[in-house]
Amino acid sequence: MVLADLGKRIHNAVNNALSDTEDDYTTTVDTMLKTITTALLQSDVNIRLVSSLRTNIRNELLSNNKHNLPPSQRKKLIQKVVFDELCNLVDCKEQDVIFQAKKKKANVIMFVGLQGSGKTTSCTKLAVYYAKRGFKVGLVCADTFRAGAFDQLKQNAIKAHIPFYGSYTEPNPVKVASDGVAKFKKEKFEIIIVDTSGRHQQEEALFQEMVEISSVVQPNQTIMVLDASIGQAAEQQAKAFKESANFGAIILTKMDGHAKGGGAISAVAATNTPIIFIGTGEHMHDFEKFSPRSFIQKLLG
Ligand code: GDP
């Protein structure tokens, strides 16, 4: 089920519960929960998370004689509890430790993720985001694995008027990353974004390369780019990357179109890492800052 439909289903389930004139409040809550949990599972949200959300909502709505509250208060409670629990799904509670770039300082941001996840596209999007806010931004293409990766980054960078660094001849990505960061640091760039190689699958060579690049460029922030349309696989993928790259933030891509999104949402919980931006299209401006509450608000319409 795509995210827009998920939002509608939950919205309707809550509305039905609010307009339910039945005397049996427990039945009203359970009917609502059945629809919400089915919709979340069909959107690929992990079953453990769905089950704990169900238990929490049920406890909050039915404990301590809540049956006896006046209907108007019960209705308010239903809305609040469902909303808060949905926010909990996408909120890793680490929002306040999110990296804040500092002006007049070299902030190095390294991107990791599988090939096709939207890494290169998101690098440019983030570069544009910071450039718009007055930072001096440079892009480094340390992807020497995929033929055409440098050209792609270069084209995006030129379109966005962002200075870039890469090499057609140097095969060692660690060297390219190190040279690019050194060059931009020397020229007093404030945000230096390093795009690294992806692979089609998680494999040892990729993780080894990430660790080496990371130790050389010493990023202030490592971001994992995660394709929201891959469903349940997102959780395991994020865990594997977390073990070797220890990223501090996630960018979820392809949240437009047919993304189910639930698998990626589960990845947040699995790695306890905040989503900082979402990609909502192929264009460089299709990029939104992520906040758990406004995301859920929008989802519910
Ligand atoms: P990389 O291999 O991880 O560097 O991935 P790319 O940046 O080359 O992206 C792979 C494909 O996904 C390209 O066709 C992008 O245009 C597309 N893409 C990236 N982000 C988004 C997004 O947020 N929404 C949509 N619809 N497409 C995206």
Residues whose N, C-alpha, C, O or C-beta is under 5 A from the ligand:
A	BS01	GDP	L114 Q115 G116 S117 G118 K119 T120 T121 S122 G198 T253 K254 M255 D256 G279 T280 G281 E282 D286
